[in-house]
């Protein structure tokens, strides 16, 4: 059996934990709900999915390369809650105390970092922990996504290529074009107005790709759908650029990601705090 690398999208654990356990805090008033939920989930993942390599990817603060292409990218999202922002440094400390390799790249998102790690993980079984649909475009031979549900520690579902098809109605190789058509409201990716999941599934089943669609607008039925795609061609292409994963120029050594025992003294002090 191939060795495994476990790739964790930190945001997919942190945000649900914060919203479920937001009331927890220390006697000094430090909020700890996200820290606790993150710790609980990471320990469960290490126990249930033992892996020879582990890496955790964090989003960088501030604008990303996607904002350069589309200023309104994620524009509708409110600023991070102060109670959550106060916990992020401690979550990173916790990751380091667990001796898990942590990655972050200015101007890039965790998804981009995970794409870079997947490209380096040739010959390994890859398990990506994330609820982000963008990452489903990486699913393929040896690469699966562990998708958290409402209860991150229990409602987990492993998606292979067939699982992606059942979930989105398209295979992994069409996920990029599917999201370009339907958009992604969570990231404010516009897509094509009026094209929902079923229409996108039908179009991609018939034409195979967004490029083929745009080359055959006169063959699309009904005609008004072809007109809509013609009118929003540039927006569809832009949306595809926004959901396309762009690996950052990181120096990545898989050996740095090899799983190690935690730093018990540092971990104990942090958890006692």
Secondary structure, DSSP 8 states (H G I E B T S, - for coil): ---EEEEEEHHHHHHHHHHHSTT-B-TT--B-HHHHHHHHHHHHHHHHT--SEEEEE---SS--HHHHH-TTTTTTS----HHHHHHHHHHHHHHHHTT-EEE--TT--HHHHHHHHHHH-TTSEEEEE---GGGGGG-BTTEEEEE--SSTTT--EEE-HHHHHHHHSS-GGGHHHHHHHH-BTTTTB---TT--HHHHHHHHHHHSSHHHHHH-GGG-SSHHHHHHHHHTHHHHHHHHHHHS---------GGGGB-----HHHHHHHHH-
